[in-house]
Amino acid sequence: MRYAKDHKVQARAAILAAASRTLKEKGFHGVGVDGLASAAEVTSGAIYSHFGSKEGFLEQVIRSYVSPEFEALKVDDVGERRGRLIALVRSYLSEEHCEGVADGCVLAALTVDVSRAGESVRAAYQLQISRMVALVVPAMPGDEEERRRRGWALVAALIGAVSVARALPSGVHRDAVLQAALRSIEDSING
C-alpha cells in the first residue's frame, strides 16, 4: 500500500497536535514518551521516528505553537493593533485560559520546562518569544527603545501572571493576580 506524498507530514502534524495537549497539561517531566504516544494514538517509536527524542518533541511544540493568536496583531493601523492587543490580553488573562491548560498558550504551560532543557530547545524558545514581542512592540507607546522595553515587560507579565494564577486555587487570589496584571498591562499599552 502506498501512502500519499504528504502522509509523513500529516502524521507528524497530527502527533504534534494531539500529544502537545498532554505535554502542556502534565509538563515535560510529568509525562513520558509512552504517554505522549498514547495521547496521539501512536507507538512510542513514532514519536522517536518523527521527533528524535522527547526533547526534540518539546522543541517542535515550541516552534509550532508559541502563541499563534498574536498573529492577529499584524495590522498597519496602530490604534487597531492596540485594540486587538488589549482584547488578546483580556482573553489571555482569563479564568478560561487558566483552566484550559491543554488548549492554552505553550509559554504559560512550558516555560519552566524550557528553562531546564537543552540549548536547541532554548534557542527555539528565544526565537519564538522574540517574534511574539516583535508583534507587540508596534502597539506600545513611546520611542523604539521604550516600545521594546514595554513589549518584553508585557509578554513576561502575561506568562508570569498566568503561571502564578494557575498555581493558585480558583477564587479570590487567582482573580486578584489576573486583574492586577491586566490593569498594569493596560496602563502600559495606553501609555
N, CA, C and O of each residue as an XYZ file, in Angstrom:
764
protein
N       0.837     -1.186      0.000
C       0.000      0.000      0.000
C       0.875      1.240      0.000
O       1.801      1.364      0.801
N       0.576      2.135     -0.889
C       1.347      3.381     -0.987
C       0.651      4.480     -0.195
O      -0.575      4.589     -0.177
N       1.473      5.283      0.452
C       0.953      6.443      1.172
C       1.038      7.666      0.275
O       1.862      7.720     -0.638
N       0.198      8.632      0.533
C       0.264      9.902     -0.185
C       1.604     10.573      0.117
O       2.227     10.316      1.147
N       2.027     11.432     -0.797
C       3.326     12.100     -0.645
C       3.445     12.856      0.674
O       4.521     12.905      1.270
N       2.350     13.441      1.127
C       2.395     14.257      2.342
C       1.979     13.471      3.597
O       1.715     14.067      4.642
N       1.923     12.142      3.493
C       1.487     11.322      4.621
C       2.358     11.558      5.862
O       1.836     11.733      6.963
N       3.661     11.563      5.685
C       4.558     11.731      6.832
C       4.369     13.106      7.476
O       4.379     13.224      8.701
N       4.200     14.131      6.665
C       3.989     15.488      7.182
C       2.664     15.550      7.950
O       2.587     16.135      9.031
N       1.630     14.941      7.379
C       0.327     14.931      8.051
C       0.375     14.126      9.346
O      -0.202     14.532     10.355
N       1.058     12.994      9.316
C       1.169     12.161     10.517
C       1.920     12.914     11.616
O       1.518     12.885     12.779
N       2.984     13.569     11.253
C       3.772     14.342     12.225
C       2.926     15.464     12.836
O       2.956     15.685     14.047
N       2.183     16.160     11.997
C       1.328     17.253     12.485
C       0.245     16.731     13.419
O      -0.063     17.362     14.430
N      -0.333     15.585     13.086
C      -1.378     15.006     13.936
C      -0.811     14.569     15.287
O      -1.435     14.786     16.325
N       0.358     13.961     15.270
C       1.015     13.562     16.522
C       1.317     14.794     17.358
O       1.051     14.815     18.560
N       1.864     15.804     16.734
C       2.221     17.043     17.424
C       1.000     17.690     18.062
O       1.045     18.099     19.222
N      -0.079     17.783     17.316
C      -1.295     18.425     17.830
C      -1.861     17.663     19.024
O      -2.205     18.267     20.039
N      -1.959     16.354     18.908
C      -2.562     15.559     19.982
C      -1.669     15.481     21.215
O      -2.132     15.698     22.335
N      -0.422     15.180     21.016
C       0.478     14.979     22.155
C       0.891     16.287     22.825
O       1.226     16.292     24.010
N       0.871     17.390     22.090
C       1.240     18.673     22.708
C       0.254     19.062     23.801
O       0.638     19.691     24.788
N      -0.999     18.699     23.637
C      -2.020     18.989     24.660
C      -1.642     18.295     25.978
O      -1.716     18.894     27.051
N      -1.238     17.031     25.877
C      -0.843     16.273     27.063
C       0.427     16.858     27.668
O       0.548     16.954     28.890
N       1.374     17.250     26.821
C       2.612     17.844     27.315
C       2.317     19.129     28.081
O       2.897     19.357     29.143
N       1.425     19.969     27.563
C       1.078     21.211     28.259
C       0.384     20.921     29.590
O       0.651     21.593     30.587
N      -0.490     19.942     29.611
C      -1.221     19.612     30.842
C      -0.310     19.032     31.920
O      -0.430     19.395     33.090
N       0.588     18.144     31.543
C       1.371     17.392     32.525
C       2.788     17.910     32.713
O       3.433     17.599     33.715
N       3.274     18.688     31.771
C       4.645     19.177     31.853
C       5.622     18.150     31.318
O       5.298     16.967     31.205
N       6.808     18.603     30.994
C       7.829     17.753     30.388
C       8.178     16.571     31.274
O       8.338     15.453     30.783
N       8.297     16.804     32.563
C       8.693     15.733     33.474
C       7.497     14.957     34.016
O       7.674     13.988     34.754
N       6.300     15.365     33.665
C       5.093     14.696     34.144
C       4.535     13.661     33.182
O       3.577     12.959     33.507
N       5.129     13.564     32.006
C       4.668     12.585     31.020
C       5.878     12.052     30.262
O       6.793     12.799     29.914
N       5.861     10.759     30.017
C       6.938     10.138     29.253
C       6.574     10.009     27.792
O       5.491     10.409     27.366
N       7.487      9.450     27.039
C       7.255      9.233     25.612
C       6.046      8.324     25.409
O       5.256      8.538     24.490
N       5.899      7.314     26.261
C       4.741      6.424     26.133
C       3.436      7.196     26.319
O       2.464      6.943     25.607
N       3.403      8.121     27.256
C       2.213      8.939     27.486
C       1.912      9.856     26.322
O       0.752     10.043     25.954
N       2.957     10.430     25.741
C       2.775     11.286     24.563
C       2.246     10.458     23.399
O       1.329     10.875     22.691
N       2.833      9.283     23.210
C       2.408      8.397     22.131
C       0.956      7.972     22.330
O       0.171      7.958     21.381
N       0.607      7.630     23.555
C      -0.763      7.220     23.854
C      -1.746      8.350     23.540
O      -2.815      8.107     22.979
N      -1.392      9.561     23.895
C      -2.259     10.712     23.630
C      -2.478     10.906     22.132
O      -3.545     11.347     21.704
N      -1.470     10.574     21.348
C      -1.561     10.733     19.895
C      -2.031      9.458     19.202
O      -2.178      9.422     17.980
N      -2.264      8.418     19.992
C      -2.697      7.118     19.467
C      -1.716      6.560     18.448
O      -2.097      6.084     17.378
N      -0.439      6.633     18.813
C       0.634      6.057     18.002
C       1.563      5.281     18.928
O       1.363      5.270     20.143
N       2.550      4.649     18.375
C       3.539      3.937     19.181
C       4.621      4.914     19.638
O       4.784      5.993     19.069
N       5.338      4.524     20.653
C       6.473      5.340     21.111
C       7.494      5.499     20.000
O       8.140      6.539     19.872
N       7.629      4.448     19.196
C       8.552      4.517     18.069
C       8.203      5.622     17.095
O       9.092      6.208     16.478
N       6.910      5.918     16.948
C       6.504      7.006     16.055
C       6.981      8.354     16.581
O       7.373      9.227     15.807
N       6.947      8.516     17.894
C       7.458      9.768     18.487
C       8.942      9.910     18.167
O       9.396     10.964     17.722
N       9.695      8.824     18.401
C      11.137      8.865     18.125
C      11.410      9.032     16.628
O      12.336      9.746     16.243
N      10.617      8.386     15.796
C      10.816      8.474     14.358
C      10.595      9.899     13.840
O      11.341     10.382     12.987
N       9.568     10.561     14.364
C       9.239     11.903     13.874
C      10.025     13.020     14.562
O      10.295     14.054     13.951
N      10.393     12.817     15.829
C      10.989     13.920     16.598
C      12.365     13.614     17.177
O      13.019     14.512     17.708
N      12.814     12.378     17.088
C      14.153     12.014     17.551
C      14.241     11.711     19.026
O      14.933     10.775     19.427
N      13.555     12.485     19.839
C      13.602     12.319     21.290
C      12.441     13.090     21.914
O      11.736     13.839     21.237
N      12.262     12.893     23.198
C      11.228     13.658     23.901
C      11.569     15.147     23.886
O      10.682     15.985     23.728
N      12.836     15.475     24.048
C      13.235     16.875     23.992
C      13.072     17.439     22.583
O      12.750     18.616     22.422
N      13.289     16.621     21.577
C      13.035     17.032     20.200
C      11.561     17.340     19.987
O      11.205     18.258     19.248
N      10.707     16.558     20.645
C       9.271     16.824     20.584
C       8.958     18.168     21.239
O       8.213     18.972     20.678
N       9.523     18.416     22.423
C       9.327     19.703     23.108
C       9.761     20.855     22.208
O       9.057     21.859     22.096
N      10.900     20.713     21.578
C      11.386     21.773     20.681
C      10.392     22.041     19.554
O      10.134     23.194     19.210
N       9.839     20.980     18.984
C       8.885     21.180     17.896
C       7.601     21.821     18.389
O       7.003     22.627     17.677
N       7.166     21.480     19.595
C       5.987     22.132     20.181
C       6.245     23.631     20.297
O       5.390     24.442     19.942
N       7.417     23.995     20.791
C       7.770     25.418     20.926
C       7.791     26.081     19.553
O       7.258     27.180     19.394
N       8.388     25.444     18.575
C       8.471     26.022     17.226
C       7.090     26.180     16.581
O       6.861     27.115     15.812
N       6.181     25.268     16.896
C       4.898     25.228     16.200
C       3.768     25.981     16.882
O       2.860     26.470     16.210
N       3.810     26.081     18.205
C       2.615     26.539     18.909
C       2.808     27.744     19.819
O       1.950     28.006     20.662
N       3.872     28.467     19.683
C       4.026     29.636     20.535
C       3.096     30.728     20.049
O       3.352     31.387     19.041
N       2.028     30.905     20.775
C       1.047     31.981     20.654
C       0.685     32.406     19.243
O       0.939     33.544     18.850
N       0.096     31.504     18.484
C      -0.336     31.904     17.133
C      -1.387     33.013     17.157
O      -1.562     33.725     16.168
N      -2.088     33.161     18.287
C      -3.099     34.219     18.374
C      -2.487     35.612     18.257
O      -3.201     36.564     17.942
N      -1.200     35.755     18.497
C      -0.540     37.051     18.382
C      -0.404     37.488     16.918
O      -0.141     38.658     16.640
N      -0.583     36.553     15.992
C      -0.554     36.893     14.569
C      -1.667     37.885     14.213
O      -1.555     38.618     13.230
N      -2.729     37.907     15.004
C      -3.835     38.843     14.760
C      -3.397     40.297     14.925
O      -4.118     41.209     14.522
N      -2.235     40.516     15.507
C      -1.729     41.876     15.702
C      -1.079     42.442     14.443
O      -0.660     43.600     14.435
N      -0.991     41.656     13.394
C      -0.362     42.110     12.158
C      -1.325     42.987     11.354
O      -1.892     42.559     10.349
N      -1.488     44.203     11.817
C      -2.252     45.217     11.097
C      -1.437     46.503     11.107
O      -0.664     46.750     12.033
N      -1.612     47.311     10.083
C      -0.820     48.535      9.968
C      -1.275     49.643     10.902
O      -0.448     50.391     11.425
N      -2.572     49.758     11.115
C      -3.109     50.831     11.946
C      -2.764     50.585     13.422
O      -3.164     49.575     14.000
N      -2.019     51.517     14.019
C      -1.568     51.367     15.406
C      -2.741     51.297     16.372
O      -2.716     50.512     17.319
N      -3.760     52.103     16.144
C      -4.936     52.082     17.016
C      -5.637     50.735     16.978
O      -6.043     50.209     18.015
N      -5.779     50.180     15.791
C      -6.416     48.868     15.673
C      -5.530     47.786     16.300
O      -6.031     46.892     16.981
N      -4.227     47.868     16.071
C      -3.298     46.902     16.661
C      -3.391     46.969     18.185
O      -3.418     45.941     18.861
N      -3.438     48.186     18.713
C      -3.538     48.368     20.166
C      -4.853     47.778     20.692
O      -4.865     47.112     21.727
N      -5.947     48.021     19.988
C      -7.241     47.460     20.384
C      -7.230     45.941     20.368
O      -7.749     45.298     21.280
N      -6.636     45.373     19.329
C      -6.535     43.913     19.244
C      -5.656     43.362     20.361
O      -5.939     42.302     20.919
N      -4.585     44.089     20.683
C      -3.694     43.645     21.758
C      -4.427     43.647     23.090
O      -4.299     42.698     23.864
N      -5.182     44.681     23.368
C      -5.940     44.737     24.628
C      -6.942     43.580     24.700
O      -7.089     42.954     25.749
N      -7.617     43.300     23.611
C      -8.564     42.180     23.588
C      -7.840     40.853     23.818
O      -8.329     39.991     24.549
N      -6.683     40.696     23.195
C      -5.899     39.479     23.360
C      -5.438     39.334     24.808
O      -5.506     38.242     25.372
N      -4.975     40.416     25.407
C      -4.520     40.401     26.801
C      -5.667     40.008     27.731
O      -5.477     39.214     28.652
N      -6.836     40.555     27.495
C      -8.001     40.217     28.333
C      -8.339     38.733     28.225
O      -8.675     38.094     29.222
N      -8.251     38.197     27.036
C      -8.522     36.770     26.840
C      -7.439     35.916     27.504
O      -7.735     34.903     28.139
N      -6.207     36.330     27.349
C      -5.064     35.594     27.913
C      -5.149     35.555     29.439
O      -4.876     34.524     30.054
N      -5.526     36.677     30.042
C      -5.589     36.788     31.499
C      -6.990     36.456     32.016
O      -7.538     37.165     32.859
N      -7.544     35.391     31.508
C      -8.895     34.990     31.891
C      -8.880     33.682     32.670
O      -7.930     32.902     32.601
N      -9.941     33.469     33.399
C     -10.131     32.209     34.118
C     -10.171     31.038     33.134
O      -9.656     29.959     33.430
N     -10.772     31.247     31.982
C     -10.861     30.188     30.966
C      -9.473     29.756     30.512
O      -9.212     28.564     30.346
N      -8.585     30.725     30.312
C      -7.229     30.377     29.897
C      -6.495     29.659     31.027
O      -5.737     28.721     30.780
N      -6.715     30.091     32.249
C      -6.078     29.414     33.385
C      -6.536     27.962     33.501
O      -5.736     27.066     33.772
N      -7.808     27.747     33.295
C      -8.359     26.387     33.412
C      -8.046     25.525     32.191
O      -7.898     24.309     32.318
N      -7.944     26.128     31.029
C      -7.749     25.381     29.790
C      -6.293     25.211     29.415
O      -5.873     25.662     28.349
N      -5.525     24.576     30.260
C      -4.082     24.422     30.040
C      -3.792     23.740     28.705
O      -2.945     24.206     27.942
N      -4.482     22.646     28.419
C      -4.203     21.875     27.203
C      -4.419     22.692     25.936
O      -3.720     22.493     24.942
N      -5.376     23.601     25.965
C      -5.666     24.411     24.792
C      -5.068     25.813     24.874
O      -5.235     26.620     23.959
N      -4.377     26.098     25.966
C      -3.834     27.428     26.186
C      -2.450     27.623     25.603
O      -1.934     26.783     24.866
N      -1.877     28.733     25.950
C      -0.565     29.142     25.456
C       0.538     28.193     25.926
O       0.616     27.832     27.100
N       1.373     27.808     24.991
C       2.515     26.941     25.278
C       3.458     27.602     26.285
O       4.020     26.928     27.148
N       3.627     28.909     26.174
C       4.589     29.591     27.042
C       4.174     29.531     28.507
O       5.005     29.270     29.377
N       2.906     29.769     28.784
C       2.439     29.726     30.168
C       2.512     28.308     30.727
O       2.658     28.125     31.936
N       2.414     27.311     29.863
C       2.439     25.924     30.317
C       3.845     25.345     30.419
O       4.096     24.512     31.290
N       4.765     25.760     29.561
C       6.032     25.035     29.439
C       7.302     25.861     29.630
O       8.400     25.333     29.454
N       7.186     27.138     29.984
C       8.392     27.959     30.135
C       9.371     27.383     31.146
O      10.577     27.367     30.897
N       8.877     26.916     32.269
C       9.771     26.339     33.281
C      10.477     25.107     32.725
O      11.665     24.907     32.981
N       9.760     24.280     31.967
C      10.380     23.105     31.362
C      11.455     23.502     30.353
O      12.512     22.874     30.286
N      11.185     24.531     29.580
C      12.166     25.006     28.603
C      13.425     25.495     29.314
O      14.534     25.290     28.820
N      13.263     26.142     30.470
C      14.433     26.663     31.188
C      15.370     25.545     31.636
O      16.539     25.794     31.928
N      14.863     24.323     31.690
C      15.679     23.168     32.097
C      16.111     22.317     30.901
O      16.784     21.301     31.074
N      15.734     22.718     29.715
C      16.009     21.938     28.511
C      17.366     22.304     27.918
O      18.059     23.202     28.395
N      17.713     21.584     26.875
C      18.976     21.816     26.184
C      18.966     23.078     25.339
O      17.948     23.756     25.204
N      20.115     23.366     24.784
C      20.309     24.615     24.032
C      19.405     24.743     22.815
O      18.938     25.844     22.524
N      19.143     23.659     22.097
C      18.322     23.792     20.891
C      16.880     24.158     21.240
O      16.243     24.923     20.516
N      16.367     23.620     22.340
C      15.016     23.974     22.776
C      14.986     25.432     23.217
O      14.064     26.175     22.881
N      15.991     25.825     23.963
C      16.044     27.210     24.452
C      16.229     28.198     23.301
O      15.688     29.303     23.340
N      16.986     27.807     22.283
C      17.158     28.672     21.109
C      15.829     28.818     20.357
O      15.495     29.909     19.895
N      15.077     27.728     20.234
C      13.758     27.794     19.587
C      12.827     28.699     20.385
O      12.079     29.491     19.811
N      12.875     28.581     21.698
C      12.058     29.421     22.580
C      12.424     30.892     22.391
O      11.544     31.741     22.251
N      13.714     31.187     22.387
C      14.164     32.576     22.213
C      13.663     33.138     20.888
O      13.186     34.272     20.839
N      13.765     32.370     19.831
C      13.293     32.822     18.522
C      11.792     33.097     18.550
O      11.343     34.137     18.070
N      11.021     32.176     19.105
C       9.573     32.310     19.097
C       9.087     33.440     20.000
O       8.195     34.194     19.611
N       9.652     33.569     21.185
C       9.221     34.642     22.087
C       9.644     35.999     21.531
O       8.940     36.992     21.716
N      10.780     36.046     20.858
C      11.219     37.296     20.220
C      10.256     37.705     19.110
O       9.968     38.890     18.943
N       9.756     36.728     18.350
C       8.759     37.018     17.314
C       7.474     37.543     17.938
O       6.848     38.465     17.414
N       7.090     36.948     19.062
C       5.885     37.386     19.751
C       6.034     38.830     20.222
O       5.128     39.644     20.042
N       7.164     39.139     20.818
C       7.422     40.504     21.279
C       7.426     41.464     20.097
O       6.906     42.575     20.203
N       7.997     41.058     18.987
C       8.035     41.923     17.797
C       6.628     42.265     17.305
O       6.421     43.341     16.743
N       5.668     41.377     17.504
C       4.289     41.664     17.123
C       3.622     42.640     18.090
O       2.709     43.372     17.707
N       4.074     42.650     19.332
C       3.509     43.519     20.370
C       4.083     44.934     20.288
O       3.356     45.909     20.480
N       5.370     45.048     20.006
C       6.093     46.324     20.084
C       5.415     47.469     19.329
O       5.312     48.557     19.895
N       4.949     47.297     18.097
C       4.342     48.435     17.396
C       3.083     48.995     18.059
O       2.693     50.130     17.785
N       2.446     48.209     18.927
C       1.234     48.689     19.609
C       1.549     49.486     20.870
O       0.652     50.084     21.463
N       2.795     49.500     21.280
C       3.170     50.149     22.532
C       3.525     51.619     22.303
O       4.004     51.984     21.230
N       3.292     52.452     23.303
C       3.644     53.872     23.169
C       5.141     54.106     23.413
O       5.838     53.270     23.987
N       5.603     55.263     22.958
C       6.981     55.664     23.218
C       7.869     55.528     22.002
O       7.420     55.157     20.918
N       9.153     55.840     22.207
C      10.117     55.676     21.125
C      10.446     54.182     20.992
O       9.941     53.360     21.756
N      11.280     53.847     20.034
C      11.564     52.438     19.734
C      12.075     51.678     20.966
O      11.612     50.573     21.249
N      13.007     52.255     21.681
C      13.557     51.587     22.865
C      12.478     51.383     23.937
O      12.405     50.321     24.555
N      11.655     52.391     24.150
C      10.578     52.301     25.142
C       9.537     51.261     24.723
O       9.056     50.494     25.557
N       9.195     51.232     23.453
C       8.226     50.235     22.970
C       8.756     48.818     23.157
O       8.014     47.920     23.554
N      10.025     48.623     22.875
C      10.637     47.303     23.042
C      10.635     46.890     24.511
O      10.307     45.750     24.837
N      10.997     47.810     25.389
C      11.000     47.517     26.828
C       9.595     47.149     27.291
O       9.409     46.175     28.020
N       8.624     47.921     26.868
C       7.233     47.646     27.258
C       6.744     46.321     26.665
O       5.990     45.593     27.309
N       7.172     46.012     25.445
C       6.777     44.755     24.816
C       7.281     43.549     25.583
O       6.531     42.606     25.835
N       8.566     43.577     25.958
C       9.123     42.471     26.741
C       8.443     42.377     28.106
O       8.151     41.280     28.581
N       8.194     43.510     28.730
C       7.529     43.502     30.031
C       6.116     42.934     29.913
O       5.676     42.179     30.780
N       5.406     43.293     28.848
C       4.056     42.787     28.643
C       4.057     41.269     28.495
O       3.270     40.587     29.150
N       4.914     40.741     27.657
C       4.962     39.295     27.439
C       5.344     38.568     28.726
O       4.747     37.546     29.065
N       6.330     39.090     29.435
C       6.734     38.467     30.697
C       5.604     38.511     31.727
O       5.389     37.551     32.466
N       4.888     39.629     31.767
C       3.775     39.754     32.714
C       2.652     38.774     32.373
O       2.067     38.172     33.272
N       2.350     38.609     31.097
C       1.316     37.654     30.696
C       1.667     36.240     31.138
O       0.878     35.570     31.805
N       2.851     35.799     30.762
C       3.272     34.429     31.080
C       3.354     34.234     32.586
O       2.881     33.230     33.118
N       3.954     35.196     33.266
C       4.095     35.091     34.719
C       2.770     35.100     35.447
O       2.557     34.310     36.366
N       1.879     35.987     35.044
C       0.582     36.085     35.724
C      -0.223     34.803     35.566
O      -0.816     34.321     36.531
N      -0.249     34.249     34.366
C      -0.998     33.010     34.158
C      -0.337     31.860     34.906
O      -1.034     31.017     35.471
N       0.974     31.808     34.921
C       1.669     30.746     35.658
C       1.360     30.813     37.149
O       1.078     29.789     37.771
N       1.412     32.006     37.723
C       1.095     32.179     39.147
C      -0.376     31.871     39.403
O      -0.706     31.168     40.358
N      -1.258     32.391     38.559
C      -2.692     32.164     38.744
C      -3.031     30.677     38.681
O      -3.864     30.196     39.450
N      -2.395     29.953     37.775
C      -2.647     28.513     37.679
C      -2.177     27.758     38.915
O      -2.712     26.697     39.238
N      -1.195     28.291     39.594
C      -0.684     27.637     40.806
C      -1.610     27.848     41.998
O      -1.499     27.149     43.006
N      -2.517     28.803     41.886
C      -3.447     29.106     42.973
C      -4.783     28.412     42.747
O      -5.183     28.178     41.607
N      -5.477     28.080     43.846
C      -6.833     27.556     43.662
C      -7.712     28.633     43.025
O      -7.489     29.830     43.200
N      -8.704     28.176     42.291
C      -9.654     29.107     41.700
C     -10.296     29.925     42.811
O     -10.663     29.378     43.851
N     -10.435     31.226     42.602
C     -11.049     32.064     43.622
C     -10.434     33.433     43.687
O      -9.865     33.924     42.712
N     -10.552     34.050     44.852
C     -10.208     35.456     45.034
C      -8.730     35.757     44.754
O      -8.424     36.784     44.148
N      -7.820     34.895     45.177
C      -6.404     35.184     44.957
C      -6.029     35.063     43.478
O      -5.279     35.882     42.948
N      -6.558     34.038     42.825
C      -6.309     33.882     41.394
C      -6.859     35.087     40.640
O      -6.180     35.646     39.779
N      -8.070     35.483     40.957
C      -8.685     36.647     40.319
C      -7.856     37.906     40.549
O      -7.698     38.725     39.643
N      -7.328     38.057     41.760
C      -6.518     39.235     42.083
C      -5.265     39.290     41.220
O      -4.897     40.357     40.730
N      -4.611     38.154     41.032
C      -3.401     38.101     40.195
C      -3.748     38.504     38.764
O      -3.075     39.345     38.170
N      -4.791     37.906     38.220
C      -5.173     38.188     36.831
C      -5.594     39.635     36.645
O      -5.211     40.265     35.659
N      -6.368     40.170     37.566
C      -6.841     41.553     37.452
C      -5.712     42.555     37.632
O      -5.673     43.570     36.936
N      -4.796     42.287     38.553
C      -3.653     43.189     38.753
C      -2.775     43.230     37.505
O      -2.344     44.299     37.073
N      -2.517     42.065     36.937
C      -1.705     42.017     35.720
C      -2.425     42.723     34.573
O      -1.809     43.472     33.815
N      -3.717     42.484     34.450
C      -4.488     43.123     33.385
C      -4.426     44.643     33.495
O      -4.183     45.331     32.504
N      -4.644     45.159     34.686
C      -4.627     46.616     34.866
C      -3.246     47.196     34.554
O      -3.142     48.221     33.881
N      -2.203     46.555     35.032
C      -0.845     47.019     34.796
C      -0.517     47.005     33.299
O       0.075     47.949     32.775
N      -0.906     45.935     32.628
C      -0.625     45.819     31.186
C      -1.417     46.853     30.398
O      -0.870     47.493     29.500
N      -2.689     47.025     30.718
C      -3.485     48.039     30.021
C      -2.911     49.433     30.218
O      -2.893     50.233     29.283
N      -2.439     49.733     31.429
C      -1.779     51.028     31.675
C      -0.539     51.186     30.798
O      -0.277     52.267     30.269
N       0.218     50.105     30.649
C       1.426     50.159     29.839
C       1.086     50.369     28.361
O       1.763     51.130     27.669
N       0.052     49.705     27.886
C      -0.364     49.831     26.484
C      -0.884     51.242     26.197
O      -0.611     51.817     25.144
N      -1.625     51.777     27.138
C      -2.238     53.103     26.946
C      -1.301     54.246     27.259
O      -1.654     55.408     27.055
N      -0.126     53.942     27.746
C       0.877     54.965     27.976
C       0.653     55.673     29.255
O       1.416     56.573     29.604
